[in-house]
């Protein structure tokens, strides 16, 4: 995991094309951004706190998360 104080990573996060789901209807959302370089491929943050903490995932971690959500692994019902 990279330190957010890393200047190159910090610049990537500021310049990243952050996206919010089109299904989002409230302010309780997360934003996701693909990162162009470095060990972290995807960044995730709280849309209500854009200057707050950011979670970083490598490609394998992110793909595992996506597969889990598609398979209902995280359903609370």
Secondary structure, DSSP 8 states (H G I E B T S, - for coil): ---TT-HHHHHHHHHS--EE-TT--SS--EEEEE-SSSS--EEEEETT-TTS-EEEE-HHHHHHHHHHHHTTTT---
